[in-house]
Amino acid sequence: MTFKTTKIFLLLFFLGAFGKVQSQTPFQIQGVVLNSQTKEFLSNVNVSKKIETSEGGTTNDDGFFQIEISNLPTTLSFSFIGFETEVLEIKNAEIREFIIELQPTVSALPEVSVSAKRKVDTVFFEPFSVVDYMFFDDKILLLAHRNSIEKYSLIALDEKTNKPIAQVSLKNYFPKGLLQHCTGEVFLVTEKNVREIAIDSTGIFFPKKIFIGDFYLIDHPCVLANENFLYFERYFYQGQALRYNAFARELNDQQKSGEAPIPTDSLEKHEFPLIQNENEIFRLIEELGLRKPWSGDLWEANLDEKILALKESDYFLRGIMKVFYPKLNAPIFQKGKELIVFNHFESEVQFFSEKGDSLRSIPIDYYKTRKWKKQILFDNIQGRAFTTFNTRWGEKVQEIDLEKGTLGVALPIDFAYIEKPEVRNGYLYFLYKNAWAGERKLILHRMKLD
């Protein structure tokens, strides 16, 4: 072996040894553990290095875990009673944040007393799996899948009798779901287009087709409408601030007659009070490596370009950042002439006039339990509000008293993992697949709430 060859050999040896030492340098990984069905954080989940050892820890009350990795590759095991064990293989130190979802164990449910139950009716039981549904005038529209040959169909049911009154095949379409505009129209969403749905004595048809990119530029996200105004929501700072705006549906008399100028947006506009989590906004700015405004004012006109981009940009957080910075939960509904905002950040149900003038508020605290499912189900016909909570074997639904903010009697739904719940005219509608019995179809059900 020559001297030159020896030097190259030694150099490669030391580089390899150095790389090996580097790979053994301890580093921290972190993440959260969720229930894959309910997306609820799971506390006290066992997190262990290698399945055959007990070295590791547990998740905290928020489902968060942090553990040191000394050797690569390594394997982590996540186990919890009632859930399938999840194994995570870590091959390098490039990814250090993880979201782990545990699948509930499929097992027989125990017998429970039926005395407190409400009767659950099947709305539609045919050889279809219901993918989506919408209420449309006095009808229920179903987007349903039959099989790989006949594929999808759009089915209209009479809301009173639940009997089919019209059906059209979507064999040549690639439907993604149904979408209801704030003004009531229902659309079929496909990969490239959005088709308005209409129903008459001849059946179901599509009078209008809009390119999907243009559709979402027209007036979305319009969230509510009445005869006088359209209501829009606008999020800022990655969902940590929210404002509702009311736009008049028509020009006023002076603008129509030409006696008054028409503003840039051509419509009368009213702003609702801003909802913002200022602490989370500043924390987000720091985590993204940006500089806070010198004045401390997040809404000043001359914000730094990067801060301004963060303020105005669409929601782009992913992974664990999305878990730690969820959008503010403050949905808006209408009851009579009043607008109701369920402001969970400020622990209030707030009542406003149609133009966004504050009228009154009541305190709420139901959302503070970890079992809360983070949803408000509003009955637009009866003007009643409900919310839901996870239970050991299913869910429960409770009415929110709009005078006091308290909850009514809990009504159990002894079906595990219902989907797309909606409340209409005193009934709770939902999709359910009985996985415990090996059922593969989603079926539309309803339960009377009185």
Secondary structure, 3 states (H helix, E strand, C coil): CCHHHHHHHHHHHHHHHHHHHHHCCCEEEEEEEEECCCCCECCCCEEEECCCCCCEEECCCCCEEEEEECCCCEEEEEECCCECCEEEEECCCCCCEEEEEECECCCCCCCCCCCCCCCEEEEECCCCEEEEEEEECCEEEEEEECCCCCCEEEEEEECCCCCEEEEEECCCCCEEEEEECCCCCEEEEECCEEEEEEEECCEEEEEEEEEHHHHHHHCCCEEEECCCEEEEEEEECCCCEEEEEEEECCCCHHHHHCCCCCCCCCCCEEECCCEECHHHHHHHHHHCCCCCCCCCCCCCCCCCHHHHHHHHCCCCCCHHHHHHCCCCCCCEEEECCEEEEEECCCCEEEEECCCCCEEEEEECCHHHCCCEEEEEEEECCCCEEEEEEECCCCEEEEEECCCCCCECCCEEECCCCCEEEEEECCEEEEEECCHHHCCCCCEEEEEECC
